[in-house]
C-alpha cells in the first residue's frame, strides 16, 4: 500500500510552484461556488498527498500514484490517482477490498437515458445514511488510467441516503446503449415531473445516418413512435411520441450533432416533455427545442 500520510508529496515541483497551484485551484473553486460560504473556510487542496484524516480502511493500491486530493465542505473529499493498471483491475480491487470491510455496493438503476458512464464507476455505502465512496476509473489512450475516489460523509449529499428513491426512478426515457466498439462519455440526466433530458458525448466511426438509426431502433423497441426526422449537415434529429406507464402522452426529441473539426466525436441529446395540451398525441417539437 502507498503510505497514507497527509505529508506525502510527489516530485511535482518546487514548494513555491505547489503553493501557487494550490492558490489558483482554490480561487477557481470559489468562482465555481460563489454562493457557498464554506468554499474558502472548509476547502483544502493537497498536491501529491492524501488528506491527513483520510480513513485508513479505504486502501490505495501500490500500483496507484497519488496526484492530489481536495477536501471540501460541499463536495466531500476527492482523491485523484493515476494507475498503470486497466480500469477493470482498479474497480475489481475496490469491490473486493471494500465489501470485505463491510461496505455495500450501491445498486444504481441503468434506465433513464444514455448508458455507459456507470460502467466505469462503482459506489459503496457504509450504512443507510453514508458515508459513500465512489470509485471512477477511466482508461485513456497511451495515458495512465485516471482514478478518482470521492468520499461523501454528509448525509445531505450522500447517494446512500437517497438509495430508495434511486431504486424507483420514474425517468420516462429508456436505456440507450452506444454502438459496438463505442462508449458514452460524460453522460448525464436530469429533470423531473413533466420534463426530462439525457446528454452524452460519443466517439464512434459510424456515420451520422447509421448512428441516428442505431438510437432510433432502441426508441422504437421501447414503444416510441417516430413523428418526424431530418438530417442536415452535421445534425440529425427525430421527434417522437409515446405513452408513459400511466398511459399519459409524452413527446420526445433525439438530436445527434457531429462536432466540427473532429473525425469521431458527437454530442447526443434526448428530451421528453409531458404532452399536456395535445389530445391527438402529436409531438410538440417547438416546445422541446425551446427548452433544450
Secondary structure, 3 states (H helix, E strand, C coil): CCCCCCCCCCCCCCHHHHHHHHHHHHHHHHHHCCCCCHHHHCCEEEECCCCCCCCCCCCCCCCEEEEEEEEECCCEEEEEEEECCCHHHHHHHHHHHHHHCCCEECCCCCCCEECCHHHHEEEEECCCCCCEEEEEEECCCCCCEEEEEEEECCCCCCHHHHHHHHHCCCCCCCEECCCCCCEEEEEEEEEECCEEEEEEEEECCCCHHHHHHHHHHHHHHCCCEEEEEEEECCEEEEEEEEECCCCCEEEEEEEEEECCCCCCEEEEEEEEEECCCCCCCCCCHHHHHHHC
